[in-house]
Amino acid sequence: MLEVRLSGETLSVPSDVLPTSDSNQEIHVILSSNDILKIAPSLWTTIFTDTRLRCLSLVDLQLYGNDSQTLAKYLREQTYLVELTFDSVLQSVYSFDHILNEGLQHNKSLKSLTLTNLDNLDAATIASLIKHNNTIKYLALTHDNISSGGGEIIADALRTNSTLVRVDLSHNHINEQITTQFTSILHQPHPSLTQIILNNNINDNQSVPHQNSTEENKPETLPFIVEEKRINDVEPSTPTKKFQFLSIILVTFLFFLWGIPNQLNDVLIRQFSKAFVLSRFEAGLVQSAFYMGYFIWALPAAYILRRWGYKVGLILGLVLFGTGSFLFWPCAYIGQYLPFLISLFIIATGLAFLETAANPFIAHTVGPAHSSEKRLNIAQAFNPLGAIVGALIGTLFIFSGVELSPEQIAGMRADKTYETYLKEETLRVVRPYAIIGGVAYLWAVLIAIVPFPANTKAKQKNDESGRANELCRTLFLLSIVAQLAYVGAQVGTWSYFIQYAQDYVQAGEKIGGYLLTGTLVMFALGRFTAALFMHCGCSPSILLATFALINVLLIAITVLLPNGIGLGALFLTSYFMSLMFPTIFALGIKGMSEQTTKFASCLLVMAIIGGAIFTPLMGYIAVETKSLALAYVLPGGAYLIVGIYALLAYVLTTDRSAQA
């Protein structure tokens, strides 16, 4: 058989790439490594209309919507192709479903199908293919992250199939309980199936032979199916692992990136109070405008994720984030408070997309469910590093250090220089936000260029009713309440931290900014140590309860002792609040299916509205009582709610584990 290898730019340029038809020798076409280039439609036509085609291998390819339509059409009509391989092919889950449902299910020539290193393989669609295709004899589904639930669906389908001879399910995640189901299939009369290969521990191949087969009559190798198949001497798992690793790096950086504007809000509250002569309540509207964006746009973000996937949601979020940041420049020249609030709302809209996508991507998509809390805590540990950078940017480049007394203000008004001073203070926010906007645009380009592993789509029986049950379960609903309370407490605690230092220890705004940076360092340290505690076996729920109750005590000191001791206690709260967001998030979505996770994540992101509620409410309490310290009762109550939630979560997860 003649092999024809095509790769790179050759795939995107229409040309005569196959040998002339003078020879009747059968051909094996291998397409590989197109990066982001689109495959020319005429190439598909050339390949599939050649009657010598017997084998087709697609390796390390990025396929697009038009490709799936074309492949489905030709595979449905094909009468010559006998072997087909998909190895490390990236495409949307919906596109791949279309190829299987509309193409391969109706194919009448294929004898061997290999699907390997595919992160978007849906067990329900494979089961449908097994039930409806009556020509495939050898099926390999290796390195596809097939879960035990997916294995169960495939096992049910195999019982109805009468043509498959051998099935290879090695290098997946199928537990022993489901393995016994495959064994039982072969221990019962089956019209065709003689061998199932399972490998659940990567280094331990487990072959389940038919009860009537013997070592003498079992073939050592079967046509078209070769275990650990490689084409062009490329390790099959290399492309998928490479792209997944790059995507994890790109997404993890986003946790750092969105920490910067989140923390700059605390600087803006102080800066706008000075530049626009605002009360504490009015300045607190910075957080209201910001977190309202999260609340309003989290649900549309979830829809986009479910429709087009994580990658599109992340790119759209970064573009909105960058646009809102660049709008600070015209806002500064307008010189009014409201345009800044609109720009902050646009930034928050972008961040709503980023958080709705990034949190479930790290917690649910790139690793096992049992370590989701630890994995998300590690990724979230980069968020306080961004917050530290944000606080330093605000302190060094936004705060001027000029704090005027009432007498100086009166003098400047008399000299007609006060308006110029306010204008200069307003313009100080432009350059930092322009740089942040540029970084956001750059990162959007990088995510667009780097191929992302396609989304997994875990269809289950009674999917819609199961999704409703998952969203209505007690732990998830409690997680929404706890997340709202926590975000409100965190944002409120930091928003007035500088003001607290100024009011009770007479620190200047620069010193207050450095103290805020210090408490963010404690926050980052807490994230890393919490991940370490969990890695050493500490229960995430118990650790969360302990940290929350310690913060209740620290806030009590902050309220009752409004001096250096109270400031020290407030400084330490950041360490103990550090694990709250990722742990609540991971506990809330734990055990959910992929599609439910995206919608559940949006509801948890919407709970960030707590930041819009607590900050102006704390400002109102401070104005009415003339005591900022007393306003910190509100975060103290929120930490108590988180502590109670953590204890309930421990009880509920323990009960669920016992029932399982």
C-alpha positions in Angstrom: 0.0 0.0 0.0 1.4 3.4 -1.0 1.5 6.0 1.8 0.9 9.7 1.0 1.9 12.1 3.8 0.6 15.7 3.7 1.2 18.4 6.4 1.6 22.1 7.1 0.8 24.6 4.3 0.3 21.8 1.8 -3.0 21.2 3.4 -4.3 24.7 2.8 -3.2 25.1 -0.9 -5.4 23.3 -3.5 -3.1 21.2 -5.7 -2.7 17.8 -7.2 -1.2 16.1 -4.2 -2.1 12.4 -4.9 -0.1 10.2 -7.3 -1.5 9.9 -10.8 -4.2 7.4 -11.3 -2.0 5.5 -13.8 -1.2 3.2 -10.9 -3.9 1.0 -9.4 -1.9 0.7 -6.1 -4.1 1.3 -3.0 -3.2 4.4 -1.0 -3.0 5.4 2.6 -3.4 9.2 3.1 -1.9 10.7 6.2 -2.8 14.4 7.0 -1.0 16.0 9.9 0.0 19.3 11.6 -2.0 22.0 10.0 -1.6 24.2 13.1 -4.3 26.9 12.6 -4.4 26.8 8.8 -7.7 25.7 7.3 -7.7 22.6 5.1 -8.6 23.4 1.5 -12.1 22.0 0.7 -10.8 20.8 -2.7 -8.3 18.6 -0.8 -11.1 16.6 0.8 -12.7 16.2 -2.6 -9.5 15.0 -4.1 -8.9 12.4 -1.4 -12.4 11.0 -1.1 -13.1 10.8 -4.8 -10.0 8.7 -5.5 -11.2 5.1 -5.8 -7.7 3.8 -4.6 -8.3 5.2 -1.1 -8.2 2.5 1.5 -6.8 4.1 4.7 -7.1 7.7 6.0 -5.2 9.0 9.1 -5.8 12.4 10.6 -3.0 13.3 13.0 -2.5 16.4 15.1 -5.0 18.4 13.1 -7.2 21.4 13.9 -10.6 20.9 12.2 -13.2 23.6 11.7 -16.9 23.6 11.2 -16.7 23.3 7.4 -14.3 20.3 7.7 -16.9 18.4 9.8 -19.6 19.0 7.3 -17.4 17.9 4.5 -16.1 14.8 6.3 -19.6 13.7 7.3 -20.8 14.0 3.7 -18.0 12.0 2.2 -17.9 9.4 5.0 -21.6 8.8 4.5 -21.1 8.2 0.8 -17.7 6.4 0.9 -17.5 2.9 -0.5 -13.7 2.3 -0.7 -12.3 3.4 2.6 -11.7 0.6 5.1 -9.5 2.1 7.8 -9.9 5.5 9.5 -7.8 7.0 12.3 -8.4 10.2 14.3 -5.2 10.9 16.4 -4.9 14.1 18.5 -7.5 15.9 16.4 -8.8 19.2 17.8 -12.3 20.4 17.0 -15.5 21.3 18.8 -17.5 18.5 20.4 -20.5 19.4 18.3 -18.4 19.1 15.1 -17.1 15.7 16.0 -20.6 14.5 17.0 -21.7 15.5 13.5 -19.0 13.5 11.9 -19.9 10.4 13.9 -23.7 10.8 13.7 -24.1 12.0 10.2 -21.1 10.3 8.6 -19.8 7.1 10.2 -23.2 5.8 11.4 -24.2 5.6 7.7 -20.9 4.4 6.3 -21.0 0.9 4.5 -17.3 0.3 3.8 -15.3 1.0 7.0 -13.8 -2.0 8.8 -11.4 -0.4 11.3 -11.9 2.8 13.3 -9.3 4.3 15.6 -10.1 7.3 17.8 -7.1 8.1 20.1 -6.0 11.1 22.1 -9.3 12.9 21.7 -10.5 15.1 24.6 -13.9 15.7 23.0 -15.0 12.1 22.6 -18.6 11.7 23.8 -19.4 8.2 25.1 -23.1 8.6 24.2 -22.2 9.4 20.6 -19.8 6.4 20.4 -22.6 4.2 21.8 -24.9 5.4 19.1 -22.3 4.6 16.4 -21.8 1.1 17.9 -25.5 0.5 17.7 -26.2 1.7 14.2 -23.0 0.9 12.2 -22.9 -2.7 11.0 -19.6 -2.8 9.1 -16.9 -1.8 11.6 -15.1 -4.9 13.0 -12.2 -3.3 14.9 -12.7 -0.3 17.2 -9.9 1.4 19.2 -10.8 4.1 21.7 -7.5 4.8 23.5 -6.2 7.7 25.5 -9.6 9.4 25.3 -10.3 10.2 29.0 -13.3 8.0 28.9 -14.8 7.9 32.4 -16.5 5.0 34.1 -19.9 6.5 33.3 -18.9 6.6 29.6 -17.6 3.1 29.8 -20.9 1.9 31.1 -22.7 3.5 28.2 -20.4 1.9 25.7 -20.8 -1.5 27.4 -24.5 -1.3 27.1 -24.2 -0.5 23.3 -21.8 -3.5 22.8 -24.5 -5.9 23.9 -26.6 -4.9 20.9 -23.8 -4.9 18.3 -23.3 -8.0 16.1 -20.3 -7.0 13.9 -17.5 -5.9 16.2 -14.7 -8.4 16.7 -12.3 -6.5 18.9 -12.6 -3.3 21.0 -9.6 -1.5 22.5 -10.4 0.8 25.5 -6.9 1.0 26.9 -5.5 4.1 28.6 -8.8 5.4 29.9 -10.4 5.9 33.3 -12.7 3.0 33.7 -13.0 1.6 37.2 -13.2 -2.1 38.2 -16.9 -2.1 38.6 -17.5 -1.2 35.0 -14.7 -3.5 33.9 -16.8 -6.4 35.2 -19.6 -5.4 32.9 -17.2 -5.8 29.9 -16.1 -9.1 31.2 -19.7 -10.3 31.5 -20.3 -9.4 27.9 -17.7 -11.9 26.8 -18.8 -14.5 29.3 -22.2 -14.6 27.6 -22.9 -15.7 24.0 -22.0 -12.8 21.6 -22.4 -13.0 17.8 -19.1 -11.5 17.0 -17.0 -10.0 19.8 -13.9 -12.0 20.8 -11.7 -9.5 22.7 -11.9 -6.3 24.7 -8.7 -4.6 25.8 -8.9 -2.5 29.0 -6.1 -0.5 30.6 -7.1 1.6 33.6 -3.7 2.0 35.2 -1.7 3.0 32.1 1.1 0.4 32.9 -1.2 -2.6 33.3 -2.8 -3.8 30.1 -5.8 -5.9 30.8 -7.2 -8.1 28.0 -10.6 -9.6 28.4 -10.9 -12.6 26.0 -14.0 -14.4 24.9 -14.8 -17.4 27.0 -14.6 -19.6 23.9 -11.3 -18.2 22.6 -8.0 -19.9 23.3 -4.3 -19.0 23.1 -4.0 -21.1 20.0 -6.9 -19.4 18.0 -6.5 -15.9 19.3 -4.5 -13.8 16.8 -1.5 -11.9 18.1 -2.3 -9.0 15.8 -5.5 -8.2 14.0 -5.8 -6.3 10.7 -5.7 -2.5 11.0 -5.6 -2.3 14.8 -2.2 -2.1 16.3 -1.9 -1.2 20.0 -0.1 2.1 20.8 -0.4 2.9 17.1 2.0 5.6 15.8 2.1 7.4 12.5 5.1 9.2 11.2 7.0 8.1 14.4 5.1 10.6 16.5 4.0 9.7 20.0 0.2 9.9 19.8 -0.2 11.6 23.2 2.4 14.3 22.5 0.2 16.9 20.6 -2.7 16.6 23.0 -0.5 16.9 26.1 1.4 19.8 24.6 -1.8 21.8 23.8 -3.4 21.0 27.1 -0.3 22.1 29.0 -0.2 25.4 27.0 -3.9 26.0 27.5 -3.5 25.4 31.3 -0.6 28.0 31.4 -2.6 30.5 29.4 -5.7 30.1 31.6 -3.7 30.1 34.9 -2.2 33.5 33.9 -5.7 34.9 33.7 -6.1 34.4 37.4 -3.1 36.7 37.9 -4.4 39.1 35.3 -7.9 39.7 36.6 -6.4 40.2 40.1 -4.9 43.5 39.0 -8.1 45.4 38.2 -9.9 43.8 41.1 -7.4 45.3 43.5 -7.1 48.6 41.7 -10.7 49.2 42.6 -9.6 49.7 46.2 -7.1 52.3 45.0 -9.7 54.0 42.8 -12.1 54.4 45.7 -9.5 56.5 47.5 -8.4 58.3 44.3 -11.9 59.2 43.1 -12.8 60.3 46.5 -10.1 62.9 46.2 -10.4 63.7 42.4 -14.2 64.0 42.4 -14.7 65.1 46.0 -16.9 62.1 46.9 -18.4 60.8 50.1 -17.5 57.2 51.2 -20.9 56.0 50.0 -20.4 57.6 46.6 -16.9 56.3 46.2 -18.2 52.8 47.2 -20.2 52.8 43.9 -16.9 51.9 42.2 -17.4 48.4 43.5 -21.1 48.4 42.8 -20.6 49.2 39.1 -17.8 46.7 38.9 -19.5 43.7 40.5 -22.9 44.5 38.8 -21.1 43.7 35.6 -20.3 40.2 37.0 -23.9 39.7 38.0 -25.5 40.8 34.7 -23.1 39.1 32.3 -22.3 35.8 34.0 -25.4 34.1 32.6 -24.8 35.2 29.0 -21.2 34.1 29.5 -22.4 30.6 30.5 -24.6 30.4 27.4 -21.6 31.3 25.1 -19.4 28.7 26.9 -22.0 26.0 26.3 -22.6 27.0 22.7 -19.0 27.7 21.6 -16.7 26.5 24.3 -14.1 27.8 26.7 -11.8 29.3 24.1 -14.4 31.7 22.6 -15.5 32.8 26.1 -12.0 33.6 27.2 -11.2 35.6 24.0 -14.4 37.6 24.3 -13.7 38.3 27.9 -10.2 39.6 27.3 -11.4 41.8 24.4 -14.0 43.4 26.7 -11.5 43.7 29.5 -9.0 45.5 27.3 -11.7 47.8 25.8 -12.9 48.9 29.2 -9.3 49.6 30.3 -8.6 51.7 27.2 -11.8 53.7 27.8 -10.2 55.2 30.9 -8.3 57.6 28.6 -11.3 59.4 27.2 -13.1 59.2 30.6 -10.2 61.1 32.2 -10.5 63.9 29.6 -14.2 64.1 30.1 -13.5 64.5 33.8 -16.7 63.1 35.2 -17.4 60.2 37.6 -20.1 58.4 35.7 -18.0 57.6 32.5 -15.5 55.9 34.8 -18.2 53.8 36.3 -19.4 52.7 32.8 -15.8 51.7 31.9 -15.5 49.7 35.1 -18.8 48.0 34.2 -17.3 47.0 30.8 -14.1 45.7 32.4 -16.2 43.6 34.8 -18.3 42.3 31.9 -15.0 40.9 30.4 -13.9 39.5 33.8 -17.3 37.8 34.2 -16.6 35.8 31.0 -13.0 35.0 32.2 -14.1 33.8 35.6 -17.1 31.8 34.3 -14.7 30.0 31.9 -11.4 29.7 33.8 -12.7 28.4 37.1 -14.5 25.3 35.7 -11.8 24.8 33.1 -9.2 24.3 35.9 -11.5 22.6 38.4 -13.5 20.3 36.1 -11.8 19.8 32.7 -8.1 19.3 33.2 -8.0 16.8 36.0 -9.8 14.3 38.2 -12.8 15.5 40.3 -11.3 14.3 43.7 -8.5 16.9 43.5 -10.6 19.8 42.1 -10.3 21.9 45.3 -6.6 21.5 45.4 -6.1 22.2 41.7 -8.3 25.3 41.8 -6.6 26.6 44.9 -3.2 26.3 43.2 -4.5 28.2 40.1 -6.3 30.8 42.3 -3.0 31.3 44.2 -1.8 33.4 41.2 -4.8 35.7 41.7 -3.4 37.4 44.9 -0.1 37.9 43.1 -2.0 39.9 40.5 -3.7 41.7 43.4 -0.3 42.6 44.9 0.8 44.0 41.5 -2.4 45.9 41.3 -1.9 47.4 44.8 1.7 48.4 43.9 0.6 49.9 40.6 -2.0 52.0 42.4 0.4 53.0 45.2 3.3 53.9 42.9 1.6 55.3 39.8 -1.9 56.4 40.8 -1.5 57.8 44.3 0.4 61.1 44.0 1.1 61.3 47.8 -0.4 64.8 47.8 -3.0 65.1 50.5 -4.4 68.6 51.0 -5.7 70.0 54.2 -8.9 72.1 54.2 -6.8 75.3 54.4 -4.7 74.3 51.4 -7.8 73.5 49.4 -9.2 76.9 50.3 -6.0 78.6 49.2 -5.9 76.7 45.9 -9.5 77.6 45.2 -8.6 81.3 45.8 -5.6 80.9 43.3 -7.9 79.0 40.9 -5.4 76.1 40.8 -7.7 73.5 42.5 -9.4 72.4 39.3 -6.0 71.8 37.7 -5.0 69.7 40.7 -8.1 67.6 40.4 -7.6 67.2 36.7 -4.0 65.9 37.2 -5.2 63.5 39.9 -7.8 62.1 37.5 -5.3 61.7 34.6 -3.0 59.6 36.8 -5.3 56.5 36.2 -4.9 56.6 32.4 -1.4 55.1 31.9 -1.7 52.0 34.2 -5.1 51.1 32.7 -3.8 51.5 29.1 -1.0 49.1 29.8 -3.4 46.6 31.4 -5.6 46.9 28.3 -2.7 46.2 26.0 -1.8 43.0 28.0 -5.4 41.8 27.8 -5.5 42.2 24.0 -2.1 40.5 23.7 -3.3 37.5 25.7 -6.5 37.3 23.6 -4.3 36.9 20.5 -2.2 34.2 22.2 -5.3 32.2 23.2 -6.7 32.6 19.7 -3.4 31.2 18.2 -2.8 28.3 20.6 -5.1 25.3 19.9 -7.2 24.4 23.0 -8.2 20.8 23.7 -11.9 20.6 22.7 -14.5 20.6 25.4 -15.7 17.3 26.8 -19.4 16.8 26.7 -20.6 14.2 29.1 -24.1 13.2 28.0 -25.9 11.0 30.5 -29.2 9.3 30.6 -32.0 11.7 31.5 -29.6 14.5 31.0 -32.1 17.4 31.5 -33.7 16.0 34.6 -30.3 15.1 36.0 -29.0 18.7 35.4 -32.0 20.1 37.2 -31.4 17.7 40.1 -27.7 18.7 40.3 -28.5 22.5 40.3 -31.2 22.0 43.0 -29.1 20.0 45.4 -28.6 21.5 48.8 -24.8 21.9 48.7 -24.8 23.9 45.5 -27.5 26.2 46.7 -25.6 26.8 50.0 -22.5 27.4 47.9 -24.2 30.3 46.1 -25.1 31.9 49.5 -21.7 31.3 50.9 -20.0 32.7 47.8 -22.1 35.9 47.9 -21.3 36.4 51.6 -17.5 35.7 51.1 -17.1 38.0 48.1 -19.0 40.8 49.9 -16.7 40.3 53.0 -13.5 40.2 50.9 -14.3 43.3 48.8 -15.6 45.2 51.8 -12.6 44.3 53.9 -10.1 45.6 51.3 -12.1 48.5 50.0 -11.9 50.4 53.3 -8.5 49.0 54.4 -6.6 52.2 53.5 -9.4 54.4 55.0 -9.2 52.3 58.3 -5.4 52.9 58.4 -5.8 56.6 57.8 -8.6 57.0 60.4 -7.2 55.0 63.3 -3.4 55.0 62.9 -3.1 58.3 60.9 -1.2 56.6 58.0 -0.8 58.5 54.8 -2.3 57.2 51.5 1.1 55.9 50.4 1.7 54.1 53.7 -1.9 52.8 53.5 -1.2 51.5 50.0 1.9 49.6 51.1 0.0 48.1 54.0 -2.7 47.0 51.6 0.1 45.4 49.5 1.3 43.6 52.6 -2.1 42.2 53.4 -2.3 40.9 49.8 1.0 39.1 50.3 -0.6 37.4 53.3 -3.5 36.5 51.0 -1.2 34.9 48.4 0.7 33.1 51.2 -2.6 31.7 52.5 -3.6 30.4 49.0 -0.4 28.4 48.7 -0.4 27.1 52.2 -4.1 26.1 51.9 -3.2 24.1 48.8 -0.3 22.5 50.7 -2.6 21.6 53.6 -5.1 19.9 51.2 -2.2 18.1 49.5 -1.2 16.7 52.9 -4.7 15.3 53.4 -6.6 18.1 55.3 -10.3 18.1 54.5 -11.1 21.2 52.4 -14.4 21.7 54.3 -12.8 21.5 57.7 -10.0 23.8 56.7 -12.5 26.3 55.3 -14.5 26.2 58.6 -11.4 26.8 60.7 -10.2 29.7 58.6 -13.6 31.4 58.5 -14.1 31.2 62.3 -10.6 32.6 62.9 -11.6 35.5 60.7 -14.7 36.1 62.8 -12.5 36.5 65.8 -10.1 38.8 63.9 -12.9 41.1 62.7 -14.2 41.3 66.3 -10.8 42.6 67.3 -10.9 45.1 64.4 -14.3 46.4 65.5 -13.6 46.5 69.3 -10.0 47.8 69.2 -9.9 50.5 66.4 -6.2 51.2 66.8 -2.9 49.6 65.8 -4.0 46.2 67.2 -7.3 46.4 65.2 -5.3 47.2 62.1 -3.0 44.2 62.7 -6.1 42.0 63.1 -7.6 43.4 59.9 -4.2 42.8 58.2 -4.2 39.1 59.1 -7.8 38.5 57.8 -6.4 38.2 54.2 -4.4 35.1 55.1 -7.5 33.3 56.4 -9.9 34.4 53.7 -7.5 33.2 51.0 -8.9 29.7 50.4 -12.6 30.7 50.6 -13.5 31.5 46.9 -11.8 28.5 45.2 -12.9 26.0 47.9 -16.5 27.1 47.9 -16.5 27.1 44.1 -15.0 23.6 43.8 -17.3 22.2 46.5 -20.3 23.7 44.8 -19.6 22.1 41.3 -18.1 18.9 42.6 -19.5 15.8 40.9 -21.5 17.7 38.3 -21.5 16.9 34.6 -19.6 19.1 32.1 -22.6 21.0 30.8 -24.2 21.5 34.2 -20.8 22.7 35.5 -20.8 25.6 33.0 -24.2 26.8 34.1 -23.5 26.2 37.8 -20.3 28.2 37.4 -22.2 31.1 36.1 -24.5 31.1 39.1 -21.5 31.1 41.4 -19.9 33.9 39.5 -23.1 35.9 39.7 -22.8 35.5 43.5 -19.9 38.0 43.2 -22.7 40.6 43.3 -22.0 40.5 47.1 -19.1 42.9 46.3 -21.6 45.4 44.9 -23.8 45.1 48.0 -21.4 45.2 50.9 -19.1 48.0 49.9 -21.7 50.9 49.7 -23.6 49.4 52.6 -20.4 49.5 54.7 -19.9 53.1 53.5 -23.5 54.0 54.5 -23.0 52.4 58.0 -19.7 54.4 58.4 -21.4 57.7 57.5 -24.4 57.1 59.7 -22.5 55.9 62.8 -19.4 58.0 62.1 -17.4 54.9 62.7 -15.7 52.9 60.0 -14.7 50.2 62.5 -18.3 49.5 63.2 -19.0 49.0 59.5 -16.7 45.9 59.7 -19.4 44.1 61.6 -20.8 43.3 58.1 -17.8 41.3 56.9 -17.6 39.6 60.3 -21.2 38.3 59.9 -20.3 37.1 56.3 -17.3 35.1 57.6 -19.6 33.4 60.1 -22.0 32.4 57.3 -19.0 30.9 55.4 -18.0 29.0 58.6 -21.5 27.5 59.0 -21.5 26.6 55.3 -18.2 24.8 55.6 -19.5 22.6 58.4 -22.7 21.8 56.5 -20.6 21.0 53.4 -18.5 18.6 55.4 -21.6 16.8 56.6 -23.2 16.7 53.2 -20.1 15.5 51.3 -19.5 12.9 54.0 -23.0 11.6 53.6 -22.7 11.5 49.8 -19.5 9.6 50.0 -21.0 7.1 52.4 -24.0 6.6 50.0 -21.7 6.2 47.1 
